[in-house]
């Protein structure tokens, strides 16, 4: 009955995650279109994701594929590197005082994030990764520090004091 396993399971995941976000958003004030509350955007995004997932799941049942597009083996390497990069980013950005790790700031955290996450792919060219990290660091500095005026460490605490 399932004609595309990949589409079926991805659609099912979208539906469950979207439904979970929409349900979780009900704990916040939703508001109206004119006066949106903090739960408005998560609710709409969750509903949109759930509807998209339901459509993909339905499509997997009616669209014929040659071999049924079986789900392959689990890709552990990208998951470990991408999730690990985000954890390292959070630790480097704010530090971990309970373990004696000082805040390294936005720039160092972005470089670490990009370098670690880049290891998840099949190819790794250090020059390209450093160029990307530099562009992201400059863009993040301009967006968050200069334009939005957010208060967060930009450089390591042992440099700035």
Chimera marker file (.cmm) of the C-alpha trace (Angstrom):
<marker_set name="trace">
<marker id="1" x="0.000" y="0.000" z="0.000" r="1" g="1" b="0" radius="0.5"/>
<marker id="2" x="2.889" y="2.421" z="0.741" r="1" g="1" b="0" radius="0.5"/>
<marker id="3" x="4.419" y="3.318" z="-2.604" r="1" g="1" b="0" radius="0.5"/>
<marker id="4" x="7.254" y="5.490" z="-1.271" r="1" g="1" b="0" radius="0.5"/>
<marker id="5" x="8.634" y="4.690" z="2.163" r="1" g="1" b="0" radius="0.5"/>
<marker id="6" x="10.824" y="7.815" z="2.250" r="1" g="1" b="0" radius="0.5"/>
<marker id="7" x="7.889" y="10.126" z="1.582" r="1" g="1" b="0" radius="0.5"/>
<marker id="8" x="5.611" y="8.232" z="3.956" r="1" g="1" b="0" radius="0.5"/>
<marker id="9" x="7.928" y="8.406" z="6.952" r="1" g="1" b="0" radius="0.5"/>
<marker id="10" x="9.078" y="11.972" z="6.287" r="1" g="1" b="0" radius="0.5"/>
<marker id="11" x="5.441" y="13.087" z="5.927" r="1" g="1" b="0" radius="0.5"/>
<marker id="12" x="4.562" y="11.276" z="9.131" r="1" g="1" b="0" radius="0.5"/>
<marker id="13" x="7.456" y="12.982" z="10.932" r="1" g="1" b="0" radius="0.5"/>
<marker id="14" x="6.367" y="16.416" z="9.617" r="1" g="1" b="0" radius="0.5"/>
<marker id="15" x="2.801" y="15.773" z="10.740" r="1" g="1" b="0" radius="0.5"/>
<marker id="16" x="3.826" y="14.696" z="14.246" r="1" g="1" b="0" radius="0.5"/>
<marker id="17" x="6.355" y="17.513" z="14.761" r="1" g="1" b="0" radius="0.5"/>
<marker id="18" x="3.966" y="20.133" z="13.345" r="1" g="1" b="0" radius="0.5"/>
<marker id="19" x="1.126" y="18.849" z="15.488" r="1" g="1" b="0" radius="0.5"/>
<marker id="20" x="3.398" y="18.906" z="18.533" r="1" g="1" b="0" radius="0.5"/>
<marker id="21" x="4.407" y="22.510" z="17.876" r="1" g="1" b="0" radius="0.5"/>
<marker id="22" x="0.802" y="23.577" z="17.305" r="1" g="1" b="0" radius="0.5"/>
<marker id="23" x="-0.287" y="21.814" z="20.490" r="1" g="1" b="0" radius="0.5"/>
<marker id="24" x="2.625" y="23.331" z="22.451" r="1" g="1" b="0" radius="0.5"/>
<marker id="25" x="1.698" y="26.806" z="21.169" r="1" g="1" b="0" radius="0.5"/>
<marker id="26" x="-1.669" y="26.536" z="22.902" r="1" g="1" b="0" radius="0.5"/>
<marker id="27" x="0.169" y="27.132" z="26.209" r="1" g="1" b="0" radius="0.5"/>
<marker id="28" x="0.831" y="30.702" z="25.045" r="1" g="1" b="0" radius="0.5"/>
<marker id="29" x="-1.528" y="33.511" z="24.171" r="1" g="1" b="0" radius="0.5"/>
<marker id="30" x="-2.389" y="33.114" z="20.483" r="1" g="1" b="0" radius="0.5"/>
<marker id="31" x="-3.955" y="36.509" z="19.846" r="1" g="1" b="0" radius="0.5"/>
<marker id="32" x="-5.360" y="37.570" z="16.480" r="1" g="1" b="0" radius="0.5"/>
<marker id="33" x="-3.883" y="38.474" z="13.133" r="1" g="1" b="0" radius="0.5"/>
<marker id="34" x="-3.919" y="42.147" z="14.074" r="1" g="1" b="0" radius="0.5"/>
<marker id="35" x="-2.575" y="41.617" z="17.624" r="1" g="1" b="0" radius="0.5"/>
<marker id="36" x="-0.418" y="38.513" z="17.537" r="1" g="1" b="0" radius="0.5"/>
<marker id="37" x="0.521" y="36.862" z="20.783" r="1" g="1" b="0" radius="0.5"/>
<marker id="38" x="3.656" y="34.810" z="21.469" r="1" g="1" b="0" radius="0.5"/>
<marker id="39" x="1.896" y="31.603" z="20.410" r="1" g="1" b="0" radius="0.5"/>
<marker id="40" x="0.593" y="32.907" z="17.074" r="1" g="1" b="0" radius="0.5"/>
<marker id="41" x="3.621" y="32.153" z="14.899" r="1" g="1" b="0" radius="0.5"/>
<marker id="42" x="4.400" y="28.717" z="16.426" r="1" g="1" b="0" radius="0.5"/>
<marker id="43" x="0.738" y="27.782" z="16.034" r="1" g="1" b="0" radius="0.5"/>
<marker id="44" x="0.630" y="28.771" z="12.358" r="1" g="1" b="0" radius="0.5"/>
<marker id="45" x="3.983" y="27.171" z="11.640" r="1" g="1" b="0" radius="0.5"/>
<marker id="46" x="2.930" y="23.953" z="13.392" r="1" g="1" b="0" radius="0.5"/>
<marker id="47" x="-0.358" y="23.796" z="11.492" r="1" g="1" b="0" radius="0.5"/>
<marker id="48" x="1.412" y="24.478" z="8.194" r="1" g="1" b="0" radius="0.5"/>
<marker id="49" x="3.993" y="21.764" z="8.899" r="1" g="1" b="0" radius="0.5"/>
<marker id="50" x="1.296" y="19.254" z="9.917" r="1" g="1" b="0" radius="0.5"/>
<marker id="51" x="-0.756" y="19.949" z="6.779" r="1" g="1" b="0" radius="0.5"/>
<marker id="52" x="2.350" y="19.676" z="4.603" r="1" g="1" b="0" radius="0.5"/>
<marker id="53" x="3.211" y="16.384" z="6.298" r="1" g="1" b="0" radius="0.5"/>
<marker id="54" x="-0.309" y="15.046" z="5.762" r="1" g="1" b="0" radius="0.5"/>
<marker id="55" x="-0.072" y="15.973" z="2.074" r="1" g="1" b="0" radius="0.5"/>
<marker id="56" x="3.315" y="14.248" z="1.703" r="1" g="1" b="0" radius="0.5"/>
<marker id="57" x="2.018" y="11.155" z="3.524" r="1" g="1" b="0" radius="0.5"/>
<marker id="58" x="-1.039" y="11.001" z="1.241" r="1" g="1" b="0" radius="0.5"/>
<marker id="59" x="1.190" y="11.516" z="-1.811" r="1" g="1" b="0" radius="0.5"/>
<marker id="60" x="3.364" y="8.573" z="-0.714" r="1" g="1" b="0" radius="0.5"/>
<marker id="61" x="0.321" y="6.324" z="-0.816" r="1" g="1" b="0" radius="0.5"/>
<marker id="62" x="-0.851" y="7.246" z="-4.323" r="1" g="1" b="0" radius="0.5"/>
<marker id="63" x="2.292" y="8.150" z="-6.294" r="1" g="1" b="0" radius="0.5"/>
<marker id="64" x="3.908" y="5.038" z="-7.756" r="1" g="1" b="0" radius="0.5"/>
<marker id="65" x="7.685" y="4.588" z="-7.567" r="1" g="1" b="0" radius="0.5"/>
<marker id="66" x="9.716" y="1.807" z="-9.124" r="1" g="1" b="0" radius="0.5"/>
<marker id="67" x="11.227" y="0.227" z="-6.016" r="1" g="1" b="0" radius="0.5"/>
<marker id="68" x="9.105" y="1.784" z="-3.283" r="1" g="1" b="0" radius="0.5"/>
<marker id="69" x="11.992" y="4.091" z="-2.311" r="1" g="1" b="0" radius="0.5"/>
<marker id="70" x="12.975" y="2.145" z="0.799" r="1" g="1" b="0" radius="0.5"/>
<marker id="71" x="14.398" y="4.027" z="3.750" r="1" g="1" b="0" radius="0.5"/>
<marker id="72" x="18.166" y="3.612" z="3.832" r="1" g="1" b="0" radius="0.5"/>
<marker id="73" x="20.490" y="3.192" z="6.766" r="1" g="1" b="0" radius="0.5"/>
<marker id="74" x="20.532" y="5.883" z="9.429" r="1" g="1" b="0" radius="0.5"/>
<marker id="75" x="23.078" y="8.639" z="8.724" r="1" g="1" b="0" radius="0.5"/>
<marker id="76" x="24.813" y="8.961" z="12.092" r="1" g="1" b="0" radius="0.5"/>
<marker id="77" x="27.781" y="11.063" z="10.973" r="1" g="1" b="0" radius="0.5"/>
<marker id="78" x="25.759" y="14.150" z="9.890" r="1" g="1" b="0" radius="0.5"/>
<marker id="79" x="23.524" y="13.944" z="12.951" r="1" g="1" b="0" radius="0.5"/>
<marker id="80" x="26.442" y="13.749" z="15.374" r="1" g="1" b="0" radius="0.5"/>
<marker id="81" x="28.410" y="16.572" z="13.736" r="1" g="1" b="0" radius="0.5"/>
<marker id="82" x="25.483" y="18.962" z="13.217" r="1" g="1" b="0" radius="0.5"/>
<marker id="83" x="24.022" y="18.468" z="16.693" r="1" g="1" b="0" radius="0.5"/>
<marker id="84" x="27.488" y="18.524" z="18.241" r="1" g="1" b="0" radius="0.5"/>
<marker id="85" x="28.285" y="21.773" z="16.427" r="1" g="1" b="0" radius="0.5"/>
<marker id="86" x="25.180" y="23.394" z="17.897" r="1" g="1" b="0" radius="0.5"/>
<marker id="87" x="26.012" y="22.213" z="21.414" r="1" g="1" b="0" radius="0.5"/>
<marker id="88" x="29.580" y="23.527" z="21.089" r="1" g="1" b="0" radius="0.5"/>
<marker id="89" x="28.204" y="26.819" z="19.723" r="1" g="1" b="0" radius="0.5"/>
<marker id="90" x="25.990" y="27.274" z="22.779" r="1" g="1" b="0" radius="0.5"/>
<marker id="91" x="28.772" y="26.396" z="25.191" r="1" g="1" b="0" radius="0.5"/>
<marker id="92" x="31.298" y="28.692" z="23.506" r="1" g="1" b="0" radius="0.5"/>
<marker id="93" x="28.863" y="31.591" z="23.162" r="1" g="1" b="0" radius="0.5"/>
<marker id="94" x="27.860" y="31.784" z="26.819" r="1" g="1" b="0" radius="0.5"/>
<marker id="95" x="30.434" y="29.599" z="28.540" r="1" g="1" b="0" radius="0.5"/>
<marker id="96" x="29.803" y="26.971" z="31.180" r="1" g="1" b="0" radius="0.5"/>
<marker id="97" x="30.766" y="28.513" z="34.541" r="1" g="1" b="0" radius="0.5"/>
<marker id="98" x="29.944" y="25.338" z="36.462" r="1" g="1" b="0" radius="0.5"/>
<marker id="99" x="32.712" y="23.539" z="34.563" r="1" g="1" b="0" radius="0.5"/>
<marker id="100" x="35.035" y="26.535" z="34.445" r="1" g="1" b="0" radius="0.5"/>
<marker id="101" x="34.604" y="27.146" z="30.707" r="1" g="1" b="0" radius="0.5"/>
<marker id="102" x="34.623" y="30.895" z="29.993" r="1" g="1" b="0" radius="0.5"/>
<marker id="103" x="32.439" y="32.568" z="27.374" r="1" g="1" b="0" radius="0.5"/>
<marker id="104" x="34.379" y="32.655" z="24.107" r="1" g="1" b="0" radius="0.5"/>
<marker id="105" x="31.991" y="35.024" z="22.340" r="1" g="1" b="0" radius="0.5"/>
<marker id="106" x="30.035" y="35.138" z="19.116" r="1" g="1" b="0" radius="0.5"/>
<marker id="107" x="32.946" y="35.112" z="16.677" r="1" g="1" b="0" radius="0.5"/>
<marker id="108" x="34.745" y="32.071" z="18.121" r="1" g="1" b="0" radius="0.5"/>
<marker id="109" x="31.433" y="30.238" z="18.528" r="1" g="1" b="0" radius="0.5"/>
<marker id="110" x="30.504" y="30.795" z="14.871" r="1" g="1" b="0" radius="0.5"/>
<marker id="111" x="33.915" y="29.618" z="13.658" r="1" g="1" b="0" radius="0.5"/>
<marker id="112" x="33.606" y="26.461" z="15.787" r="1" g="1" b="0" radius="0.5"/>
<marker id="113" x="30.034" y="25.873" z="14.594" r="1" g="1" b="0" radius="0.5"/>
<marker id="114" x="30.930" y="26.139" z="10.921" r="1" g="1" b="0" radius="0.5"/>
<marker id="115" x="34.093" y="24.039" z="11.163" r="1" g="1" b="0" radius="0.5"/>
<marker id="116" x="32.453" y="21.225" z="13.140" r="1" g="1" b="0" radius="0.5"/>
<marker id="117" x="29.251" y="21.175" z="11.070" r="1" g="1" b="0" radius="0.5"/>
<marker id="118" x="31.289" y="21.141" z="7.844" r="1" g="1" b="0" radius="0.5"/>
<marker id="119" x="32.773" y="17.802" z="8.885" r="1" g="1" b="0" radius="0.5"/>
<marker id="120" x="29.290" y="16.285" z="8.439" r="1" g="1" b="0" radius="0.5"/>
<marker id="121" x="29.571" y="16.446" z="4.653" r="1" g="1" b="0" radius="0.5"/>
<marker id="122" x="31.463" y="14.238" z="2.241" r="1" g="1" b="0" radius="0.5"/>
<marker id="123" x="34.106" y="16.837" z="1.393" r="1" g="1" b="0" radius="0.5"/>
<marker id="124" x="35.926" y="19.287" z="3.640" r="1" g="1" b="0" radius="0.5"/>
<marker id="125" x="38.001" y="22.134" z="2.210" r="1" g="1" b="0" radius="0.5"/>
<marker id="126" x="39.405" y="24.225" z="5.063" r="1" g="1" b="0" radius="0.5"/>
<marker id="127" x="39.834" y="27.352" z="2.919" r="1" g="1" b="0" radius="0.5"/>
<marker id="128" x="36.151" y="27.310" z="1.884" r="1" g="1" b="0" radius="0.5"/>
<marker id="129" x="35.012" y="26.597" z="5.443" r="1" g="1" b="0" radius="0.5"/>
<marker id="130" x="37.041" y="29.520" z="6.821" r="1" g="1" b="0" radius="0.5"/>
<marker id="131" x="35.656" y="31.849" z="4.137" r="1" g="1" b="0" radius="0.5"/>
<marker id="132" x="32.106" y="30.796" z="5.050" r="1" g="1" b="0" radius="0.5"/>
<marker id="133" x="32.800" y="31.213" z="8.766" r="1" g="1" b="0" radius="0.5"/>
<marker id="134" x="34.193" y="34.702" z="8.167" r="1" g="1" b="0" radius="0.5"/>
<marker id="135" x="31.163" y="35.748" z="6.120" r="1" g="1" b="0" radius="0.5"/>
<marker id="136" x="28.782" y="34.355" z="8.754" r="1" g="1" b="0" radius="0.5"/>
<marker id="137" x="30.716" y="36.022" z="11.581" r="1" g="1" b="0" radius="0.5"/>
<marker id="138" x="30.668" y="39.432" z="9.922" r="1" g="1" b="0" radius="0.5"/>
<marker id="139" x="26.987" y="39.068" z="8.992" r="1" g="1" b="0" radius="0.5"/>
<marker id="140" x="26.029" y="37.931" z="12.486" r="1" g="1" b="0" radius="0.5"/>
<marker id="141" x="27.990" y="40.744" z="14.084" r="1" g="1" b="0" radius="0.5"/>
<marker id="142" x="26.301" y="43.317" z="11.859" r="1" g="1" b="0" radius="0.5"/>
<marker id="143" x="22.814" y="41.834" z="12.328" r="1" g="1" b="0" radius="0.5"/>
<marker id="144" x="22.825" y="41.078" z="16.042" r="1" g="1" b="0" radius="0.5"/>
<marker id="145" x="25.289" y="43.507" z="17.590" r="1" g="1" b="0" radius="0.5"/>
<marker id="146" x="25.163" y="46.561" z="15.313" r="1" g="1" b="0" radius="0.5"/>
<marker id="147" x="21.582" y="46.554" z="13.993" r="1" g="1" b="0" radius="0.5"/>
<marker id="148" x="19.616" y="44.793" z="16.752" r="1" g="1" b="0" radius="0.5"/>
<marker id="149" x="21.929" y="46.015" z="19.526" r="1" g="1" b="0" radius="0.5"/>
<marker id="150" x="21.775" y="42.690" z="21.392" r="1" g="1" b="0" radius="0.5"/>
<marker id="151" x="23.953" y="42.368" z="24.453" r="1" g="1" b="0" radius="0.5"/>
<marker id="152" x="26.096" y="39.258" z="24.077" r="1" g="1" b="0" radius="0.5"/>
<marker id="153" x="29.801" y="38.562" z="24.273" r="1" g="1" b="0" radius="0.5"/>
<marker id="154" x="31.503" y="39.057" z="20.919" r="1" g="1" b="0" radius="0.5"/>
<marker id="155" x="35.070" y="38.166" z="21.896" r="1" g="1" b="0" radius="0.5"/>
<marker id="156" x="36.432" y="35.788" z="24.554" r="1" g="1" b="0" radius="0.5"/>
<marker id="157" x="36.159" y="37.091" z="28.108" r="1" g="1" b="0" radius="0.5"/>
<marker id="158" x="39.894" y="36.736" z="28.726" r="1" g="1" b="0" radius="0.5"/>
<marker id="159" x="40.496" y="39.258" z="25.898" r="1" g="1" b="0" radius="0.5"/>
<marker id="160" x="37.762" y="41.772" z="26.708" r="1" g="1" b="0" radius="0.5"/>
<marker id="161" x="37.889" y="41.407" z="30.471" r="1" g="1" b="0" radius="0.5"/>
<link id1="1" id2="2" r="1" g="1" b="0" radius="0.2"/>
<link id1="2" id2="3" r="1" g="1" b="0" radius="0.2"/>
<link id1="3" id2="4" r="1" g="1" b="0" radius="0.2"/>
<link id1="4" id2="5" r="1" g="1" b="0" radius="0.2"/>
<link id1="5" id2="6" r="1" g="1" b="0" radius="0.2"/>
<link id1="6" id2="7" r="1" g="1" b="0" radius="0.2"/>
<link id1="7" id2="8" r="1" g="1" b="0" radius="0.2"/>
<link id1="8" id2="9" r="1" g="1" b="0" radius="0.2"/>
<link id1="9" id2="10" r="1" g="1" b="0" radius="0.2"/>
<link id1="10" id2="11" r="1" g="1" b="0" radius="0.2"/>
<link id1="11" id2="12" r="1" g="1" b="0" radius="0.2"/>
<link id1="12" id2="13" r="1" g="1" b="0" radius="0.2"/>
<link id1="13" id2="14" r="1" g="1" b="0" radius="0.2"/>
<link id1="14" id2="15" r="1" g="1" b="0" radius="0.2"/>
<link id1="15" id2="16" r="1" g="1" b="0" radius="0.2"/>
<link id1="16" id2="17" r="1" g="1" b="0" radius="0.2"/>
<link id1="17" id2="18" r="1" g="1" b="0" radius="0.2"/>
<link id1="18" id2="19" r="1" g="1" b="0" radius="0.2"/>
<link id1="19" id2="20" r="1" g="1" b="0" radius="0.2"/>
<link id1="20" id2="21" r="1" g="1" b="0" radius="0.2"/>
<link id1="21" id2="22" r="1" g="1" b="0" radius="0.2"/>
<link id1="22" id2="23" r="1" g="1" b="0" radius="0.2"/>
<link id1="23" id2="24" r="1" g="1" b="0" radius="0.2"/>
<link id1="24" id2="25" r="1" g="1" b="0" radius="0.2"/>
<link id1="25" id2="26" r="1" g="1" b="0" radius="0.2"/>
<link id1="26" id2="27" r="1" g="1" b="0" radius="0.2"/>
<link id1="27" id2="28" r="1" g="1" b="0" radius="0.2"/>
<link id1="28" id2="29" r="1" g="1" b="0" radius="0.2"/>
<link id1="29" id2="30" r="1" g="1" b="0" radius="0.2"/>
<link id1="30" id2="31" r="1" g="1" b="0" radius="0.2"/>
<link id1="31" id2="32" r="1" g="1" b="0" radius="0.2"/>
<link id1="32" id2="33" r="1" g="1" b="0" radius="0.2"/>
<link id1="33" id2="34" r="1" g="1" b="0" radius="0.2"/>
<link id1="34" id2="35" r="1" g="1" b="0" radius="0.2"/>
<link id1="35" id2="36" r="1" g="1" b="0" radius="0.2"/>
<link id1="36" id2="37" r="1" g="1" b="0" radius="0.2"/>
<link id1="37" id2="38" r="1" g="1" b="0" radius="0.2"/>
<link id1="38" id2="39" r="1" g="1" b="0" radius="0.2"/>
<link id1="39" id2="40" r="1" g="1" b="0" radius="0.2"/>
<link id1="40" id2="41" r="1" g="1" b="0" radius="0.2"/>
<link id1="41" id2="42" r="1" g="1" b="0" radius="0.2"/>
<link id1="42" id2="43" r="1" g="1" b="0" radius="0.2"/>
<link id1="43" id2="44" r="1" g="1" b="0" radius="0.2"/>
<link id1="44" id2="45" r="1" g="1" b="0" radius="0.2"/>
<link id1="45" id2="46" r="1" g="1" b="0" radius="0.2"/>
<link id1="46" id2="47" r="1" g="1" b="0" radius="0.2"/>
<link id1="47" id2="48" r="1" g="1" b="0" radius="0.2"/>
<link id1="48" id2="49" r="1" g="1" b="0" radius="0.2"/>
<link id1="49" id2="50" r="1" g="1" b="0" radius="0.2"/>
<link id1="50" id2="51" r="1" g="1" b="0" radius="0.2"/>
<link id1="51" id2="52" r="1" g="1" b="0" radius="0.2"/>
<link id1="52" id2="53" r="1" g="1" b="0" radius="0.2"/>
<link id1="53" id2="54" r="1" g="1" b="0" radius="0.2"/>
<link id1="54" id2="55" r="1" g="1" b="0" radius="0.2"/>
<link id1="55" id2="56" r="1" g="1" b="0" radius="0.2"/>
<link id1="56" id2="57" r="1" g="1" b="0" radius="0.2"/>
<link id1="57" id2="58" r="1" g="1" b="0" radius="0.2"/>
<link id1="58" id2="59" r="1" g="1" b="0" radius="0.2"/>
<link id1="59" id2="60" r="1" g="1" b="0" radius="0.2"/>
<link id1="60" id2="61" r="1" g="1" b="0" radius="0.2"/>
<link id1="61" id2="62" r="1" g="1" b="0" radius="0.2"/>
<link id1="62" id2="63" r="1" g="1" b="0" radius="0.2"/>
<link id1="63" id2="64" r="1" g="1" b="0" radius="0.2"/>
<link id1="64" id2="65" r="1" g="1" b="0" radius="0.2"/>
<link id1="65" id2="66" r="1" g="1" b="0" radius="0.2"/>
<link id1="66" id2="67" r="1" g="1" b="0" radius="0.2"/>
<link id1="67" id2="68" r="1" g="1" b="0" radius="0.2"/>
<link id1="68" id2="69" r="1" g="1" b="0" radius="0.2"/>
<link id1="69" id2="70" r="1" g="1" b="0" radius="0.2"/>
<link id1="70" id2="71" r="1" g="1" b="0" radius="0.2"/>
<link id1="71" id2="72" r="1" g="1" b="0" radius="0.2"/>
<link id1="72" id2="73" r="1" g="1" b="0" radius="0.2"/>
<link id1="73" id2="74" r="1" g="1" b="0" radius="0.2"/>
<link id1="74" id2="75" r="1" g="1" b="0" radius="0.2"/>
<link id1="75" id2="76" r="1" g="1" b="0" radius="0.2"/>
<link id1="76" id2="77" r="1" g="1" b="0" radius="0.2"/>
<link id1="77" id2="78" r="1" g="1" b="0" radius="0.2"/>
<link id1="78" id2="79" r="1" g="1" b="0" radius="0.2"/>
<link id1="79" id2="80" r="1" g="1" b="0" radius="0.2"/>
<link id1="80" id2="81" r="1" g="1" b="0" radius="0.2"/>
<link id1="81" id2="82" r="1" g="1" b="0" radius="0.2"/>
<link id1="82" id2="83" r="1" g="1" b="0" radius="0.2"/>
<link id1="83" id2="84" r="1" g="1" b="0" radius="0.2"/>
<link id1="84" id2="85" r="1" g="1" b="0" radius="0.2"/>
<link id1="85" id2="86" r="1" g="1" b="0" radius="0.2"/>
<link id1="86" id2="87" r="1" g="1" b="0" radius="0.2"/>
<link id1="87" id2="88" r="1" g="1" b="0" radius="0.2"/>
<link id1="88" id2="89" r="1" g="1" b="0" radius="0.2"/>
<link id1="89" id2="90" r="1" g="1" b="0" radius="0.2"/>
<link id1="90" id2="91" r="1" g="1" b="0" radius="0.2"/>
<link id1="91" id2="92" r="1" g="1" b="0" radius="0.2"/>
<link id1="92" id2="93" r="1" g="1" b="0" radius="0.2"/>
<link id1="93" id2="94" r="1" g="1" b="0" radius="0.2"/>
<link id1="94" id2="95" r="1" g="1" b="0" radius="0.2"/>
<link id1="95" id2="96" r="1" g="1" b="0" radius="0.2"/>
<link id1="96" id2="97" r="1" g="1" b="0" radius="0.2"/>
<link id1="97" id2="98" r="1" g="1" b="0" radius="0.2"/>
<link id1="98" id2="99" r="1" g="1" b="0" radius="0.2"/>
<link id1="99" id2="100" r="1" g="1" b="0" radius="0.2"/>
<link id1="100" id2="101" r="1" g="1" b="0" radius="0.2"/>
<link id1="101" id2="102" r="1" g="1" b="0" radius="0.2"/>
<link id1="102" id2="103" r="1" g="1" b="0" radius="0.2"/>
<link id1="103" id2="104" r="1" g="1" b="0" radius="0.2"/>
<link id1="104" id2="105" r="1" g="1" b="0" radius="0.2"/>
<link id1="105" id2="106" r="1" g="1" b="0" radius="0.2"/>
<link id1="106" id2="107" r="1" g="1" b="0" radius="0.2"/>
<link id1="107" id2="108" r="1" g="1" b="0" radius="0.2"/>
<link id1="108" id2="109" r="1" g="1" b="0" radius="0.2"/>
<link id1="109" id2="110" r="1" g="1" b="0" radius="0.2"/>
<link id1="110" id2="111" r="1" g="1" b="0" radius="0.2"/>
<link id1="111" id2="112" r="1" g="1" b="0" radius="0.2"/>
<link id1="112" id2="113" r="1" g="1" b="0" radius="0.2"/>
<link id1="113" id2="114" r="1" g="1" b="0" radius="0.2"/>
<link id1="114" id2="115" r="1" g="1" b="0" radius="0.2"/>
<link id1="115" id2="116" r="1" g="1" b="0" radius="0.2"/>
<link id1="116" id2="117" r="1" g="1" b="0" radius="0.2"/>
<link id1="117" id2="118" r="1" g="1" b="0" radius="0.2"/>
<link id1="118" id2="119" r="1" g="1" b="0" radius="0.2"/>
<link id1="119" id2="120" r="1" g="1" b="0" radius="0.2"/>
<link id1="120" id2="121" r="1" g="1" b="0" radius="0.2"/>
<link id1="121" id2="122" r="1" g="1" b="0" radius="0.2"/>
<link id1="122" id2="123" r="1" g="1" b="0" radius="0.2"/>
<link id1="123" id2="124" r="1" g="1" b="0" radius="0.2"/>
<link id1="124" id2="125" r="1" g="1" b="0" radius="0.2"/>
<link id1="125" id2="126" r="1" g="1" b="0" radius="0.2"/>
<link id1="126" id2="127" r="1" g="1" b="0" radius="0.2"/>
<link id1="127" id2="128" r="1" g="1" b="0" radius="0.2"/>
<link id1="128" id2="129" r="1" g="1" b="0" radius="0.2"/>
<link id1="129" id2="130" r="1" g="1" b="0" radius="0.2"/>
<link id1="130" id2="131" r="1" g="1" b="0" radius="0.2"/>
<link id1="131" id2="132" r="1" g="1" b="0" radius="0.2"/>
<link id1="132" id2="133" r="1" g="1" b="0" radius="0.2"/>
<link id1="133" id2="134" r="1" g="1" b="0" radius="0.2"/>
<link id1="134" id2="135" r="1" g="1" b="0" radius="0.2"/>
<link id1="135" id2="136" r="1" g="1" b="0" radius="0.2"/>
<link id1="136" id2="137" r="1" g="1" b="0" radius="0.2"/>
<link id1="137" id2="138" r="1" g="1" b="0" radius="0.2"/>
<link id1="138" id2="139" r="1" g="1" b="0" radius="0.2"/>
<link id1="139" id2="140" r="1" g="1" b="0" radius="0.2"/>
<link id1="140" id2="141" r="1" g="1" b="0" radius="0.2"/>
<link id1="141" id2="142" r="1" g="1" b="0" radius="0.2"/>
<link id1="142" id2="143" r="1" g="1" b="0" radius="0.2"/>
<link id1="143" id2="144" r="1" g="1" b="0" radius="0.2"/>
<link id1="144" id2="145" r="1" g="1" b="0" radius="0.2"/>
<link id1="145" id2="146" r="1" g="1" b="0" radius="0.2"/>
<link id1="146" id2="147" r="1" g="1" b="0" radius="0.2"/>
<link id1="147" id2="148" r="1" g="1" b="0" radius="0.2"/>
<link id1="148" id2="149" r="1" g="1" b="0" radius="0.2"/>
<link id1="149" id2="150" r="1" g="1" b="0" radius="0.2"/>
<link id1="150" id2="151" r="1" g="1" b="0" radius="0.2"/>
<link id1="151" id2="152" r="1" g="1" b="0" radius="0.2"/>
<link id1="152" id2="153" r="1" g="1" b="0" radius="0.2"/>
<link id1="153" id2="154" r="1" g="1" b="0" radius="0.2"/>
<link id1="154" id2="155" r="1" g="1" b="0" radius="0.2"/>
<link id1="155" id2="156" r="1" g="1" b="0" radius="0.2"/>
<link id1="156" id2="157" r="1" g="1" b="0" radius="0.2"/>
<link id1="157" id2="158" r="1" g="1" b="0" radius="0.2"/>
<link id1="158" id2="159" r="1" g="1" b="0" radius="0.2"/>
<link id1="159" id2="160" r="1" g="1" b="0" radius="0.2"/>
<link id1="160" id2="161" r="1" g="1" b="0" radius="0.2"/>
</marker_set>
